Amino acid sequence: MYESLKQQVVEANLALQRHGLVVFTWGNVSAIDRAQGIVAIKPSGVSYEALTAEGIVLVDLEGRVVEGTLRPSSDTPTHVELYRSFETVGGICHTHSRYATMWAQAQREIPCFGTTHADHFYGPVPVTEAMTAEEIEGPYERNTGKVIVRRFAGLDPLQMPAVLVANHGPFTWGPSPEAAVQNAVVLEQVAEMACGTVALNSRQKGIAPALLDRHYLRKHGTNAYYGQH
């Protein structure tokens, strides 16, 4: 019943390796069947070379395994928390990609310095607050999802399909697992470009609001005119 969903998840996970976003097994992608409330996610610690549709694990929206003989990703509770809170999201991606993780470790949002960033993310990429000792010692992965959700109070997760978890790394999402991976690729690109911008001019200010609006809305607004329709 879920073979297509599982194959989507396999291909999205393999794309992480193809785009150079992961080292060893440091990353995962999931997808959700909203009608059935079922999440398909990469198994924990399995190499990308060994990943198959048969190995993809299915869980419900409480994180309980409903199909699969392998343990799901240790980040599964984070994914589930995001799916429960962000109802428009169809796929989620987590990596420890180099430049985005630098910003997360520095506990700094990624400023929107230019139009490359503005074409994809509607403003600075947010960073969460640092987790408390109580959150870390408790259900850590679920609490990771909760700090992301708190940070997104008042934000549209489809206008800003990325977040940096303080001291940890990036999560991205989208209407599909493929879109979640694409957002991870773009996030890493703008994170690297922002690092270079700050190195060249530590006083550089963010893009003008009018230019941000123009570039983001021409691709994503109701009257978008970029590309073929």
C-alpha positions as CSV (number, residue, x, y, z in Angstrom):
1,M,0.0,0.0,0.0
2,Y,2.8,2.4,0.8
3,E,5.4,1.2,-1.8
4,S,5.3,4.5,-3.7
5,L,5.7,6.6,-0.5
6,K,8.7,4.4,0.6
7,Q,10.3,4.7,-2.8
8,Q,10.0,8.5,-2.7
9,V,11.7,8.5,0.7
10,V,14.6,6.3,-0.6
11,E,15.1,8.6,-3.6
12,A,15.0,11.7,-1.5
13,N,17.5,10.3,1.0
14,L,19.9,9.3,-1.8
15,A,19.6,12.8,-3.2
16,L,21.2,14.1,0.1
17,Q,24.3,12.1,-0.7
18,R,24.3,13.1,-4.3
19,H,24.2,16.8,-3.4
20,G,27.0,16.4,-0.8
21,L,24.8,17.3,2.2
22,V,25.6,14.3,4.3
23,V,28.6,12.5,5.7
24,F,28.3,8.8,6.6
25,T,24.7,8.5,7.8
26,W,24.3,12.0,9.2
27,G,20.9,12.9,7.7
28,N,17.4,11.7,7.0
29,V,14.3,12.5,5.0
30,S,10.7,11.5,5.6
31,A,7.4,11.8,3.9
32,I,3.8,11.7,5.1
33,D,0.6,10.2,3.8
34,R,-1.8,12.7,5.3
35,A,-5.0,10.7,4.5
36,Q,-3.7,7.7,6.5
37,G,-1.6,9.6,9.1
38,I,1.4,7.5,8.2
39,V,5.0,8.7,8.1
40,A,7.8,6.9,6.1
41,I,11.3,7.6,7.3
42,K,14.9,6.4,6.9
43,P,16.0,3.7,9.3
44,S,18.5,4.6,12.0
45,G,22.2,4.3,11.1
46,V,21.7,2.5,7.7
47,S,24.2,3.6,5.1
48,Y,22.8,5.2,1.9
49,E,24.4,2.5,-0.2
50,A,22.3,-0.1,1.7
51,L,19.1,1.8,1.7
52,T,16.1,0.1,0.0
53,A,12.3,0.7,0.0
54,E,12.0,-2.5,2.1
55,G,14.1,-0.9,4.8
56,I,12.0,2.3,5.1
57,V,10.1,2.3,8.4
58,L,6.5,3.4,8.7
59,V,5.3,5.1,11.9
60,D,2.0,6.7,12.9
61,L,1.6,10.3,14.2
62,E,2.4,9.1,17.7
63,G,5.7,7.8,16.5
64,R,4.7,4.1,16.9
65,V,6.2,1.7,14.3
66,V,3.4,0.2,12.1
67,E,5.6,-1.4,9.5
68,G,9.3,-2.3,9.2
69,T,11.8,-4.5,11.0
70,L,14.4,-1.8,11.5
71,R,14.5,1.0,14.0
72,P,13.4,4.3,12.5
73,S,15.7,7.3,12.5
74,S,16.5,8.6,16.0
75,D,15.1,12.0,14.7
76,T,11.6,10.4,14.1
77,P,10.0,12.2,17.1
78,T,11.1,15.5,15.7
79,H,9.7,14.8,12.3
80,V,6.4,13.6,13.8
81,E,6.1,16.7,16.0
82,L,6.6,18.9,12.9
83,Y,4.0,17.0,10.9
84,R,1.5,17.3,13.7
85,S,2.1,21.1,13.9
86,F,2.7,22.1,10.2
87,E,-0.3,20.7,8.4
88,T,0.8,21.9,5.0
89,V,4.1,20.0,5.1
90,G,4.5,16.7,3.1
91,G,8.2,16.0,3.5
92,I,10.9,16.8,6.1
93,C,14.7,16.7,5.8
94,H,17.4,16.9,8.4
95,T,21.2,17.2,7.7
96,H,24.3,18.4,9.3
97,S,25.5,20.2,6.2
98,R,28.6,22.2,6.9
99,Y,27.7,25.9,6.5
100,A,24.1,25.7,7.8
101,T,25.4,23.8,10.8
102,M,28.0,26.6,11.4
103,W,25.2,29.1,11.7
104,A,23.3,26.8,14.0
105,Q,26.3,26.2,16.2
106,A,26.9,30.0,16.4
107,Q,23.2,30.3,17.3
108,R,22.7,32.9,14.6
109,E,20.0,33.3,12.0
110,I,21.1,33.4,8.4
111,P,20.6,37.0,7.3
112,C,19.0,37.7,3.9
113,F,21.8,39.6,2.3
114,G,20.8,39.3,-1.4
115,T,18.4,38.2,-4.1
116,T,19.7,34.5,-4.2
117,H,18.4,34.1,-0.7
118,A,15.3,36.2,-1.3
119,D,14.3,34.0,-4.3
120,H,13.8,31.1,-1.9
121,F,13.4,32.2,1.7
122,Y,11.2,35.1,2.7
123,G,13.6,36.7,5.1
124,P,16.3,35.6,7.5
125,V,16.4,31.8,8.2
126,P,15.4,31.6,11.9
127,V,17.4,29.9,14.6
128,T,15.7,28.4,17.7
129,E,16.4,29.2,21.3
130,A,18.9,26.9,23.0
131,M,17.2,23.9,24.6
132,T,17.1,23.8,28.4
133,A,18.7,21.1,30.5
134,E,15.2,19.8,31.3
135,E,14.3,19.6,27.5
136,I,17.6,17.8,26.8
137,E,17.2,15.3,29.6
138,G,13.6,14.6,28.8
139,P,12.1,13.3,25.5
140,Y,15.0,15.1,23.6
141,E,14.0,14.5,20.0
142,R,10.3,15.4,20.5
143,N,11.4,18.5,22.4
144,T,13.6,19.4,19.5
145,G,10.4,19.5,17.4
146,K,8.7,21.6,20.1
147,V,11.4,24.3,20.1
148,I,11.1,24.5,16.3
149,V,7.3,24.9,16.5
150,R,7.7,27.6,19.2
151,R,10.1,29.5,17.0
152,F,7.6,29.4,14.2
153,A,4.8,31.1,16.1
154,G,3.5,33.7,13.7
155,L,5.6,32.3,10.7
156,D,4.3,30.5,7.7
157,P,6.3,27.3,7.4
158,L,5.9,27.3,3.6
159,Q,7.2,30.8,3.2
160,M,10.1,29.9,5.5
161,P,10.7,26.1,4.9
162,A,13.9,26.0,7.0
163,V,15.1,26.4,10.5
164,L,18.4,26.1,12.4
165,V,18.2,24.3,15.7
166,A,20.6,26.0,18.0
167,N,23.9,24.0,18.6
168,H,22.5,21.3,16.3
169,G,21.8,21.8,12.7
170,P,19.2,22.5,10.0
171,F,15.8,21.1,9.3
172,T,14.0,21.8,6.1
173,W,10.6,20.8,4.7
174,G,8.2,21.3,1.9
175,P,5.0,19.9,0.2
176,S,7.0,16.7,-0.7
177,P,10.2,15.0,0.3
178,E,11.8,16.1,-2.9
179,A,10.9,19.7,-2.1
180,A,12.3,19.3,1.4
181,V,15.7,18.2,-0.1
182,Q,15.7,21.0,-2.6
183,N,15.2,23.4,0.3
184,A,18.1,21.8,2.1
185,V,20.3,22.3,-1.0
186,V,19.4,25.9,-1.3
187,L,19.8,26.5,2.4
188,E,23.3,25.2,2.4
189,Q,24.1,27.4,-0.6
190,V,22.8,30.6,1.0
191,A,24.5,29.7,4.3
192,E,27.8,29.5,2.6
193,M,27.3,32.7,0.7
194,A,26.3,34.4,4.0
195,C,29.5,33.2,5.6
196,G,31.5,34.7,2.8
197,T,29.5,38.0,2.9
198,V,30.2,38.4,6.7
199,A,33.8,37.6,6.1
200,L,34.1,40.3,3.5
201,N,32.0,42.9,5.3
202,S,31.1,42.2,8.9
203,R,28.8,45.3,8.9
204,Q,26.8,44.3,5.9
205,K,23.1,44.9,6.4
206,G,20.2,42.8,5.1
207,I,18.5,43.2,1.8
208,A,16.0,46.1,1.4
209,P,12.4,45.0,2.1
210,A,11.2,46.1,-1.3
211,L,13.9,43.9,-3.0
212,L,13.1,41.0,-0.8
213,D,9.4,41.3,-1.7
214,R,10.1,41.6,-5.4
215,H,12.3,38.5,-5.6
216,Y,10.3,36.3,-3.3
217,L,6.9,37.2,-4.6
218,R,7.8,37.0,-8.3
219,K,8.5,33.2,-7.6
220,H,6.0,32.4,-4.9
221,G,3.4,35.2,-4.7
222,T,-0.2,35.0,-6.0
223,N,0.9,36.8,-9.2
224,A,4.2,35.0,-9.6
225,Y,5.6,35.2,-13.1
226,Y,8.9,33.3,-12.8
227,G,9.2,30.1,-14.8
228,Q,6.6,28.3,-17.0
229,H,3.0,27.9,-15.9
